[in-house]
């Protein structure tokens, strides 16, 4: 999954827009998000984290 990183949260948490929601990832650094950039949602289609 490709996350569109919008900004870094108040506690240096990466904040990404996913499905129209801003999601903070505590304990997850930008490198982990980049390395884990693709995932399947189980329906056989790839999800994209492009900003809505």
PEURJO-V501130 format. One record per residue. RES is the residue in three letters. PSI is psi in whole degrees, 0 to 359 (none if undefined). Layout:
# PEURJO-V501130
RES;PSI
RES;PSI
This chain:
# PEURJO-V501130
UNK;134
UNK;118
UNK;137
UNK;104
UNK;123
UNK;312
UNK;171
UNK;133
UNK;176
UNK;335
UNK;32
UNK;31
UNK;132
UNK;135
UNK;124
UNK;154
UNK;123
UNK;120
UNK;28
UNK;358
UNK;148
UNK;123
UNK;128
UNK;143
UNK;85
UNK;135
UNK;6
UNK;123
UNK;168
UNK;325
UNK;321
UNK;320
UNK;318
UNK;317
UNK;324
UNK;52
UNK;352
UNK;136
UNK;153
UNK;145
UNK;7
UNK;348
UNK;1
UNK;357
UNK;150
UNK;140
UNK;148
UNK;138
UNK;26
UNK;141
UNK;132
UNK;none
